[in-house]
Amino acid sequence: MFSEAERLMTRMGTRTPILIIASALAATLAFAQDQPPQGEGPDVPGRAARLSFLSGSVTFQPGSVEDWVPATLNRPITTGDRIWTDNGSRAELHLGNAAFRLNGRTGFSFINLDDRMAQVQLSQGTLEVRVRRLADDESMEIDTPQAALTILRAGEYRVDVNDQGDATIVTVRGGEMEATAGQAFTIHPRDQVRITGGGDGAPATFDRREMPVGDPFDNFCSDRDRREDRSESARYVSREMPGYADLDDNGGWRQYPEYGEVWFPRGVAVGWAPYRFGHWAWVAPWGWTWIDDAPWGYAPFHYGRWVSVGGAWGWVPGPVVVGVRPVYAPALVAWVGGPRFGVSIGIGGGAAVGWFALGPREVFVPSYHYSPAYVERVNVTNTVIVNRTVINNVNVTNVTYVNRGVPGAVTAVSHETMISGRPVGVAAVRVEPGALQQAQVIQRASVAPQREAVLGGRASVGAPPAAMMNRTVVTRTAPPPAPVAFEHQRAALQANPGRPLDRAAENQVRGSAPQPVRPAQPMYRQALPNNQQQQRPAFERNNTPPPSQPIQQQPQQRPPFERNNTPPASQPPQQQPQQRPPFERNNTPPPAQPPQQQPQQRPPFERNNTPPAAQPPQQQPQQRPPFERNNTPPAAQPPQQQPQQRPPLERNNTPPPAQPPQQQPQQRPPFERNNTPPPAQPPQQQPPQQPQRQIERNNTPPPQPRVEPRQEQKQERLPDRPQEKQQKRDERRDKEKEKSR
């Protein structure tokens, strides 16, 4: 199957980059993932986070020990590892498809990291996460003291936890996030939410606000993002390979027909060879792991293969397969040893171990437990394998390795150098060609680690604040068991040197020594029951307001309601505020607003109805239309037709004797407004004209007593004016008749 892919790569030697998106390779990877593992326990994770940037004082604590040591660039970070950045310090961890950036005074750790879950803990400080791609079966969770934050899609997120640990601020610049703490709440792009409370299982309080302007830390993160986006090396390697962006400034790419694109480092020392300038560290669950000193020394030492071309070392990345993540390896080397290897290279009577880099198409055989599916994935994603049947049937002693005969390719050190984590470059021993011929290629380095190897050869330093270390966080996904203390593993590792514990052996050791690794290990509080966690996301996406009604939703809905009626305490129920504003406008004016609203509303009514006596009923028709439209217009139509019949003076003259009973029906308008159909129709039909006039005038009870004298005066004046006019007309006629005579 892979012979065709190999021929395709050779024919496409001039193409940049070499993208082997063949169905054969994709089918092989899918087949490998479906294969059941052999032996006991699952495979190790296929990825690890890389410490890709350090500035200031940054300390690190491996998951299996209690000591804190200065952090080391290119250190792989996995489940249980912790990082602390001091004042004015910064750090970056790269996971391939995501970057985690820490500001000063930040406590960060990986609760769980495997192929499908990246669960981190933020106890204090500022964390910014940029997710480039999130697979359908992949989850990413940030656990804080107030809530568990689940990233729903690719985007940019910032999380701040104050020093007291009683408030978490989440800013979503792009993407979408779900906060869970007794209830779930969706945070949308360009939103910022302040989360408080949530202790003792009580629901947290969410306060939504608008996203603020970025600060210097945001600018730093944006610069790092642009650096990755503009990386030229992304044309030749997968973007899910940590460290690809560091290749641009430290080397160049060349194309070779037999290898494809090859990267050559710049500025290396004389006699430089792969896996020589750095140190070995014991990192569970992979075992012996290479940590290179070069700032670019991560991707070329955990992915791909090395080749010597014209006396220069070049790195050959694996094939780029769309949708397939390259599988991480602790060190892609072949080990060299034997009973007399130490003596042959001049290390006295002590034992020695050597290694050299694997070349293109050579199979990597792990020293840890693996299944056929895993060993196939870790090889086919890092190099082109012509015949895949040899992957599970490799005998390292019968393989002709291309780099074994390259001068200066083999590096050897004593056992003490490895187990103590000391730098290899200063302790390496030159291996002469004759000694190399007597050496044997072995499957693993049979060296049992010491505590110093776990710490990477670094001296212990002071621990971060105890309040941060002992802080409880909210988790949505149940965390895995804590790592087994290295001291409890020592006996098992000594019995099988160079081979890390598999899952079954680790569980056995954990059962015999159940004490936690560190007394101050943080506790985890479950955010929601499992059934609610599965059902709420879909519900909350459609109905995000429910969890945040008391605080967060009001700022969004209050502006229209606060302008009219801010004081009412009935805002939590959302249906009432929508109906109250119109009712409050009719009922609130009597005590405080009668003098203010009447002058504002009278001008338009005076134009329609000149008599001032009709002003009070005119204010109500303004508010009646919305109620009459919503509630039985028939009952409200008679008062609308009557104002058109009011101009006759006789109708205005009749009401004065009926004014005393006007005060009694003053209570009817509010009932007729709220329930116009049942109570209002019978009384309106019995008195055809007068009761209706009384009801209309009684709708505004406060101003009626003042109107009465005005109405009397106007009623007296109105009939007098036409009589005077008639008298004048009669006088004129009499005069004209006299003149005519």
C-alpha positions in Angstrom: 0.0 0.0 0.0 2.8 2.4 0.9 4.9 1.5 -2.1 2.6 3.5 -4.3 2.7 6.4 -1.9 6.5 6.3 -1.9 6.6 6.3 -5.7 4.2 9.2 -5.7 6.5 11.2 -3.3 9.5 10.5 -5.5 7.7 11.6 -8.7 6.5 14.8 -6.9 10.0 15.8 -5.7 9.7 19.3 -7.2 6.4 20.0 -5.5 6.3 22.1 -2.3 5.0 21.1 0.1 4.8 17.3 -0.1 1.2 16.6 0.8 0.5 12.9 0.8 -3.3 13.1 1.0 -3.6 9.7 -0.6 -6.5 7.4 0.4 -4.0 4.6 1.1 -2.4 6.5 4.0 -5.7 7.7 5.4 -7.2 4.2 5.2 -4.1 2.8 6.9 -4.4 5.3 9.8 -8.1 4.6 10.1 -7.4 0.8 10.2 -4.7 1.3 12.8 -7.0 3.3 15.1 -9.6 0.4 15.0 -7.1 -2.2 16.0 -7.4 -3.5 19.7 -4.3 -2.9 21.8 -2.2 -5.9 22.7 -1.2 -6.5 26.3 -2.7 -4.8 29.4 -3.9 -1.3 29.4 -4.5 1.4 26.8 -1.8 3.1 24.7 0.0 6.2 25.8 -1.3 9.6 24.6 -0.3 10.6 21.1 0.5 14.2 22.0 2.1 16.3 24.7 2.3 20.1 25.3 5.5 21.9 24.7 6.9 24.7 26.9 7.6 26.9 23.9 8.3 30.3 25.5 9.7 31.4 28.9 10.2 34.9 30.2 11.1 35.8 33.7 10.9 33.5 36.7 8.8 30.4 35.7 8.8 27.3 37.8 7.6 23.8 37.1 6.5 20.7 39.1 6.3 17.3 37.5 3.2 15.3 38.4 5.0 12.5 40.3 7.1 14.6 42.7 6.6 17.4 45.1 9.6 19.5 44.2 9.4 22.7 42.1 12.3 23.5 39.7 13.0 26.2 37.2 11.1 25.5 34.0 13.0 24.3 30.9 12.3 25.3 27.3 11.1 22.4 25.2 10.0 20.3 28.2 7.0 18.1 27.3 4.1 18.8 29.7 1.4 16.2 30.4 -1.2 15.1 32.9 -0.4 16.2 36.5 2.3 18.7 35.6 2.1 22.2 37.1 3.5 25.6 36.1 3.8 28.9 38.1 4.8 32.2 36.6 6.0 34.8 39.1 5.5 38.6 38.9 6.3 40.0 35.5 6.9 36.6 34.0 5.2 34.9 31.0 5.1 31.4 29.6 3.6 29.7 26.6 2.6 26.1 26.0 1.9 24.7 22.6 -0.4 21.8 22.0 -0.3 21.8 18.2 -3.9 22.9 17.6 -4.0 25.2 20.6 -1.7 27.6 22.4 -1.9 28.4 26.2 -0.3 31.6 27.3 0.3 32.6 30.9 0.7 36.0 32.4 2.5 36.9 35.7 1.4 35.3 38.9 -0.5 32.5 37.2 -1.0 29.0 38.5 -1.6 26.4 35.7 -1.7 22.7 35.4 -2.9 19.9 33.2 -5.6 17.8 35.0 -5.9 15.5 32.0 -4.2 15.4 28.6 -4.8 12.6 26.1 -5.7 12.3 22.4 -9.3 13.6 22.9 -9.2 15.7 26.1 -7.2 18.7 27.2 -8.4 19.6 30.7 -6.4 22.4 32.4 -6.7 24.0 35.8 -6.4 27.8 36.3 -6.1 28.4 40.1 -5.0 32.0 39.8 -3.8 34.6 37.2 -4.4 35.1 33.5 -4.6 32.5 30.8 -5.2 33.2 27.1 -6.0 30.3 24.8 -6.0 30.3 21.1 -7.7 27.2 19.5 -6.9 26.9 15.8 -8.9 23.7 15.2 -11.2 21.6 17.4 -12.1 18.2 16.2 -15.6 16.7 16.6 -14.4 14.1 19.1 -12.1 16.5 21.0 -12.9 18.4 24.2 -11.1 21.3 25.8 -11.9 22.4 29.3 -10.6 25.1 31.6 -11.5 24.6 35.3 -11.5 27.6 37.6 -12.6 28.1 41.3 -16.0 29.4 40.1 -16.9 27.4 37.0 -15.8 24.8 34.4 -15.3 26.5 31.1 -15.8 24.3 28.0 -14.5 25.6 24.6 -17.1 24.8 22.0 -15.3 25.9 18.8 -12.1 27.4 17.6 -11.4 30.9 18.7 -9.6 33.1 21.2 -10.4 33.1 24.9 -9.1 34.8 28.0 -9.7 33.7 31.6 -8.7 35.8 34.6 -8.9 34.5 38.2 -8.1 37.1 40.9 -5.6 36.4 43.7 -8.3 35.7 46.2 -9.9 33.1 44.0 -13.4 34.5 44.4 -14.0 35.8 40.9 -13.4 34.6 37.4 -13.6 36.9 34.3 -14.1 35.2 31.0 -13.5 37.1 27.7 -14.4 35.5 24.4 -12.8 37.4 21.5 -13.8 34.7 19.0 -15.5 31.4 19.2 -18.0 30.2 21.8 -17.6 29.0 25.4 -19.9 27.4 27.9 -19.5 28.0 31.6 -20.8 25.4 34.0 -21.3 25.9 37.8 -24.5 24.4 39.2 -26.0 25.7 35.9 -24.7 26.3 32.4 -24.3 29.6 30.6 -23.1 30.2 27.0 -20.7 33.0 26.4 -20.8 34.4 22.9 -18.1 36.2 20.8 -17.1 39.7 22.0 -18.7 39.1 25.4 -17.1 39.3 28.8 -18.7 37.6 31.8 -17.7 38.0 35.4 -18.5 34.8 37.4 -18.7 35.0 41.2 -20.0 32.6 43.9 -20.4 29.0 43.0 -19.0 27.7 46.3 -20.4 24.7 48.1 -22.3 23.6 45.0 -24.4 26.8 44.9 -25.2 28.3 41.5 -22.7 30.9 40.4 -23.7 34.5 39.4 -23.0 35.6 35.9 -22.6 39.2 35.0 -22.4 39.9 31.2 -20.7 43.0 29.9 -19.1 44.2 26.7 -15.6 43.1 25.8 -13.0 45.7 26.8 -10.0 47.0 24.9 -6.9 44.7 24.9 -4.0 45.3 27.3 -0.2 44.6 26.8 -0.7 40.9 27.5 -3.3 40.7 24.8 -0.9 42.4 22.4 1.8 39.9 23.3 -0.6 37.0 22.5 -1.6 38.6 19.2 2.1 38.9 18.2 2.6 35.2 18.9 -0.5 34.4 16.9 0.7 36.4 13.9 4.1 34.7 14.1 2.4 31.3 13.8 0.0 32.4 11.1 2.9 33.7 8.9 5.1 30.7 9.4 6.7 29.5 6.2 7.3 26.1 7.7 3.5 25.5 7.9 3.7 24.8 4.2 5.8 21.7 4.8 4.6 20.3 8.2 1.3 19.9 9.9 0.1 22.9 12.0 -0.8 20.4 14.7 3.0 19.7 15.2 4.2 21.8 18.2 7.3 23.9 17.4 6.9 24.3 13.6 7.0 28.1 13.8 10.4 28.1 15.4 11.9 26.5 12.3 11.6 29.7 10.2 14.2 31.8 12.0 16.7 29.0 12.7 17.0 27.2 9.3 15.9 26.8 5.8 14.1 24.3 3.5 15.5 22.4 0.5 14.0 19.9 -1.8 15.4 16.5 -2.6 13.8 14.0 -4.9 14.5 11.0 -2.6 13.3 12.7 0.6 11.1 15.6 -0.4 11.4 18.8 1.6 14.3 18.8 4.1 15.0 21.4 6.8 18.6 22.3 7.7 19.4 24.1 10.9 21.6 27.2 10.9 24.3 28.2 13.4 25.0 24.8 14.9 28.3 24.0 16.5 31.1 22.1 14.9 30.6 18.4 15.4 26.9 18.9 16.0 24.7 15.9 15.6 21.0 15.2 16.4 20.3 14.3 20.0 23.6 15.5 21.3 23.1 19.0 22.9 20.5 18.6 25.5 19.6 16.2 28.3 17.5 13.1 29.1 14.5 13.3 31.4 12.2 10.7 32.7 8.7 11.7 31.7 5.8 9.3 32.4 4.2 7.5 30.6 6.8 7.5 27.8 10.0 7.0 29.9 13.3 8.4 28.6 12.5 11.7 26.8 15.0 14.0 25.0 14.9 17.7 25.8 17.0 19.7 23.4 18.8 22.9 24.2 18.1 24.7 20.9 15.2 27.1 20.9 13.9 25.2 17.8 14.6 21.8 19.3 11.2 20.3 19.7 9.5 19.3 16.5 12.7 17.8 14.8 13.4 15.6 17.9 9.8 14.3 18.5 8.6 14.0 14.9 10.0 13.0 11.5 13.5 11.6 10.8 17.1 12.9 10.3 19.4 12.4 7.3 22.9 13.4 6.5 23.2 15.1 3.1 26.6 16.2 1.9 28.0 16.2 5.4 25.1 18.3 6.8 22.3 17.1 9.0 18.8 17.7 7.7 15.4 17.0 9.2 12.8 15.2 7.1 9.3 15.8 8.4 6.6 13.2 8.1 3.9 13.2 5.5 1.2 15.9 5.8 -2.2 14.2 5.9 -5.3 16.3 6.1 -7.2 15.7 9.3 -4.6 13.4 10.8 -2.5 14.6 13.8 1.1 13.6 13.9 1.8 11.3 16.8 4.3 12.5 19.4 7.3 10.3 20.3 9.7 10.9 23.3 12.8 10.4 21.1 13.1 8.9 17.6 16.4 7.2 18.1 17.9 3.7 18.0 19.8 2.7 21.1 23.3 1.2 21.2 24.8 -0.9 24.0 26.0 -4.3 25.0 27.9 -5.9 27.8 31.3 -4.4 26.7 30.1 -1.2 25.1 31.2 1.0 28.0 34.7 -0.5 28.0 35.1 -0.1 24.3 34.4 3.6 24.4 36.7 4.2 27.4 34.2 4.6 30.3 36.2 2.4 32.6 34.2 -0.3 34.3 31.0 1.6 34.3 28.0 0.9 32.0 27.3 3.2 29.1 24.5 3.8 26.7 24.6 5.3 23.2 22.1 6.3 20.5 21.7 7.8 17.0 18.9 9.4 15.1 16.6 7.3 13.0 16.7 7.9 9.2 13.8 8.1 6.7 11.6 5.0 6.4 13.1 3.4 9.5 10.7 2.0 12.1 10.6 3.4 15.6 10.2 0.8 18.3 9.0 2.2 21.6 10.3 1.1 24.9 6.9 1.5 26.6 3.8 -0.6 26.2 2.2 -0.2 22.7 -0.4 -1.9 20.5 -0.1 -2.7 16.8 -2.4 0.3 16.1 -0.2 2.7 18.1 3.1 1.6 16.6 1.7 2.0 13.2 0.3 5.5 13.8 3.5 6.7 15.4 5.5 5.6 12.4 3.3 6.4 9.4 2.6 9.9 10.6 6.4 10.7 11.0 7.9 9.0 8.0 7.0 7.1 4.8 7.0 3.4 5.4 7.2 1.4 2.2 6.1 -1.9 3.7 3.8 -1.6 6.6 4.0 -5.3 7.5 7.5 -4.7 8.9 6.3 -2.3 11.5 5.0 -4.9 13.9 7.8 -7.4 13.0 11.0 -5.3 13.5 14.0 -6.9 15.0 16.3 -4.0 15.7 19.4 -6.2 15.7 18.8 -7.2 12.1 18.1 -3.7 10.7 20.7 -1.8 8.6 20.3 1.8 9.9 21.4 4.5 7.5 22.7 6.9 10.2 24.7 4.3 12.1 27.6 4.6 9.8 27.6 8.4 9.5 30.8 9.8 11.2 29.9 11.4 14.5 26.3 10.3 14.4 26.4 8.1 17.6 26.4 9.8 21.0 27.3 7.9 24.1 27.3 8.8 27.9 27.6 6.9 31.1 24.6 5.7 33.0 25.2 8.3 35.7 24.8 11.1 33.2 21.4 9.8 32.1 19.9 9.0 35.5 21.0 12.4 36.9 19.6 14.4 34.0 22.9 16.2 33.4 23.7 17.9 30.0 24.8 15.4 27.4 27.0 17.7 25.3 29.7 18.1 28.0 29.6 14.5 29.1 29.4 12.8 25.7 32.1 10.3 24.8 33.5 10.0 21.2 32.7 6.6 19.7 35.4 5.3 17.4 34.4 3.3 14.3 35.9 0.2 15.7 34.0 0.4 18.9 30.8 1.0 17.0 31.2 -2.2 15.0 31.3 -4.1 18.3 28.3 -2.4 19.7 24.8 -3.8 19.4 21.5 -2.0 18.6 19.1 -2.7 21.5 15.4 -2.0 21.9 15.7 0.4 24.8 18.1 2.0 27.2 18.3 -0.4 30.1 18.8 2.4 32.6 16.5 2.9 35.6 15.8 6.6 36.4 16.5 8.4 39.6 14.6 11.3 41.1 17.0 13.8 39.5 16.0 12.5 36.0 12.4 13.3 36.7 13.4 16.9 37.6 15.5 17.2 34.5 18.7 17.7 36.5 17.5 21.0 37.9 17.8 22.1 41.6 14.7 22.6 43.7 13.4 26.1 44.3 10.7 27.6 46.5 7.1 26.6 46.0 4.3 29.0 44.9 1.8 30.4 47.3 0.0 27.7 49.3 -3.4 29.4 48.9 -3.1 28.9 45.1 -1.9 25.3 45.3 -4.7 24.3 47.7 -7.5 26.0 45.8 -10.6 24.0 44.8 -11.7 24.2 41.2 -15.0 23.3 39.5 -14.7 20.4 36.9 -17.3 19.3 34.4 -15.3 16.2 33.3 -14.3 13.9 36.0 -10.5 14.1 36.5 -8.4 11.0 36.2 -6.5 9.6 39.3 -3.6 11.6 40.5 -0.2 10.4 39.2 1.6 7.8 41.3 4.5 9.2 43.4 7.8 8.5 41.8 9.1 7.1 45.1 6.4 4.4 45.0 7.4 3.5 41.4 11.1 3.2 42.1 11.0 -0.5 43.0 9.0 -1.5 39.9 11.3 0.6 37.6 14.4 -0.9 39.1 13.0 -4.4 38.4 12.6 -3.6 34.7 15.1 -0.9 33.8 14.3 1.5 31.0 10.7 0.4 30.7 7.9 2.7 32.2 4.9 1.3 34.0 1.9 0.5 31.9 -1.6 1.2 33.2 -2.0 -2.1 34.9 1.3 -1.8 36.8 0.5 1.8 37.7 -2.9 0.9 39.2 -1.2 -1.9 41.2 1.3 0.5 42.6 -1.4 3.0 43.3 -3.4 0.4 45.2 -0.5 -0.5 47.4 0.4 3.2 48.1 -2.9 5.2 48.0 -1.5 8.3 49.6 -1.6 11.3 47.3 1.5 12.6 45.6 1.3 16.0 47.5 -0.8 16.8 50.6 -1.8 20.1 49.1 -3.1 18.6 45.9 -6.2 20.6 44.7 -9.6 19.2 45.2 -12.1 19.1 42.4 -15.8 19.9 42.7 -18.2 18.5 40.1 -20.1 21.2 38.3 -23.2 19.2 37.2 -24.6 15.7 37.3 -23.7 13.7 34.2 -27.3 13.6 32.9 -27.6 17.4 33.2 -24.2 17.9 31.5 -25.4 16.1 28.4 -28.8 17.7 28.1 -28.1 21.3 29.0 -25.8 22.5 26.3 -28.4 22.1 23.5 -31.0 23.7 25.7 -28.8 26.6 26.8 -27.8 27.4 23.3 -31.4 28.1 22.5 -32.2 29.6 25.9 -29.1 31.1 27.4 -30.9 33.6 29.6 -32.3 31.3 32.3 -29.2 31.0 34.5 -28.4 34.7 34.4 -31.7 36.4 34.8 -31.2 38.1 38.1 -28.0 39.9 37.0 -26.9 39.4 33.5 -30.1 39.6 31.5 -31.4 42.7 33.1 -28.7 44.9 31.8 -29.7 43.8 28.3 -33.5 44.2 28.8 -33.5 47.0 31.4 -32.7 50.0 29.1 -36.2 50.1 27.7 -37.8 49.3 31.1 -35.5 51.4 33.3 -36.3 54.5 31.4 -40.0 54.1 32.2 -40.1 52.1 35.3 -36.8 51.3 36.9 -37.9 51.0 40.5 -40.3 48.1 40.3 -39.0 45.0 42.0 -40.8 42.7 39.6 -38.2 42.7 36.9 -37.1 39.1 37.4 -40.3 37.8 35.8 -39.8 38.8 32.2 -43.5 38.7 31.1 -44.7 41.2 33.6 -42.3 44.0 32.6 -43.5 43.8 29.1 -47.1 44.4 30.1 -46.6 46.8 33.0 -45.2 49.8 31.2 -48.5 50.6 29.5 -50.6 49.9 32.6 -48.3 52.0 34.8 -48.6 54.9 32.4 -52.4 54.9 33.1 -52.2 54.3 36.8 -49.1 56.1 37.9 -50.0 59.7 37.0 -52.7 60.3 39.6 -50.4 60.9 42.6 -47.3 62.5 41.2 -47.7 63.3 37.5 -51.1 64.9 36.9 -49.8 68.4 36.6 -46.8 67.4 34.5 -48.5 65.0 32.0 -51.6 67.1 31.3 -49.8 70.1 30.0 -47.7 67.9 27.7 -50.6 66.0 26.4 -53.2 68.7 26.2 -51.9 70.6 23.1 -52.7 67.8 20.7 -56.1 67.2 22.2 -57.0 70.9 22.3 -56.5 71.0 18.6 -58.9 68.2 18.1 -61.4 69.2 20.8 -61.3 72.9 21.5 -63.5 72.7 24.6 -61.2 72.4 27.7 -63.8 70.3 29.4 -63.0 67.4 27.1 -59.3 67.4 27.8 -59.3 64.8 30.6 -61.0 62.1 28.5 -58.7 62.9 25.6 -55.6 61.7 27.5 -57.2 58.2 27.8 -57.9 57.7 24.1 -54.2 57.9 23.6 -53.5 54.9 25.8 -56.7 53.1 24.9 -55.8 52.2 21.3 -53.1 49.6 22.3 -55.5 48.1 24.9 -58.5 48.2 22.6 -56.5 46.5 19.9 -55.3 43.8 22.2 -58.4 43.5 24.3 -61.9 43.4 22.7 -62.1 46.5 20.5 -66.0 46.5 20.6 -66.1 47.8 24.1 -63.7 50.6 23.3 -65.4 51.7 20.0 -68.3 53.6 21.5 -66.0 56.2 23.2 -64.1 56.7 20.0 -67.2 57.5 18.0 -68.7 59.8 20.7 -65.9 62.4 20.5 -67.0 63.0 16.9 -70.6 63.7 18.2 -69.5 66.0 21.0 -69.4 69.2 19.0 -73.2 69.8 19.7 -73.5 72.0 22.7 -76.5 70.3 24.1 -74.4 67.2 24.8 -71.9 69.3 26.7 -74.7 71.0 28.7 -76.4 67.9 29.9 -73.6 66.3 31.9 -73.3 68.9 34.7 -76.3 67.4 36.7 -74.7 64.0 36.3 -71.3 65.0 37.7 -71.9 63.8 41.3 -72.2 60.2 40.2 -69.0 60.5 38.2 -66.9 59.8 41.2 -68.4 56.4 41.7 -67.5 54.9 38.3 -63.9 56.2 38.8 -62.9 52.7 39.8 -64.3 51.1 36.7 -61.7 52.3 34.2 -58.8 50.3 35.6 -61.0 47.2 35.8 -62.4 47.8 32.3 -58.8 48.3 31.1 -57.6 45.1 32.6 -60.8 43.1 31.9 -62.7 45.1 29.4 -64.8 42.3 28.0 -66.7 41.0 31.0 -67.4 43.9 33.4 -67.4 46.9 31.1 -70.0 45.8 28.4 -73.1 45.5 30.5 -73.0 49.0 32.2 -72.1 50.7 28.9 -75.1 49.2 27.0 -77.8 50.2 29.6 -77.2 54.0 29.6 -76.8 54.6 25.9 -75.4 58.2 26.1 -75.0 59.6 29.5 -73.3 56.8 31.3 -70.8 56.6 28.5 -70.1 60.3 28.8 -69.7 59.9 32.5 -67.3 57.0 32.2 -65.2 58.9 29.7 -65.0 61.9 31.9 -64.3 59.8 35.0 -61.2 58.1 33.5 -59.1 61.0 34.8 -60.4 61.5 38.3 -57.9 64.0 39.7 -58.5 66.8 37.3 -62.3 66.6 37.2 -63.1 68.8 40.2 -61.0 71.5 38.6 -62.7 71.2 35.3 -66.2 71.6 36.7 -66.1 75.4 37.2 -64.4 75.8 33.9 -67.1 73.8 32.2 -69.8 75.9 33.8 -68.3 79.1 32.6 -67.8 77.8 29.2 -71.3 76.5 29.1 -72.7 79.9 30.0 -70.6 81.7 27.5 -71.2 79.4 24.7 -75.0 79.9 24.5 -74.6 83.7 25.1 -72.5 84.3 22.1 -75.0 83.2 19.4 -77.7 85.3 21.1 -75.6 88.4 20.9 -74.8 87.7 17.3 -78.5 87.3 16.5 -79.3 90.5 18.3 -76.7 92.4 16.3 -78.0 90.8 13.1 -81.5 91.9 14.0 -80.4 95.4 14.7 -78.6 95.5 11.3 -81.6 94.3 9.5 -83.8 96.9 11.3 -81.5 99.7 10.3 -81.4 98.4 6.7 -85.2 98.3 6.6 -85.4 101.9 7.9 -82.9 103.1 5.3 -84.8 101.4 2.6 -88.0 103.1 3.6 
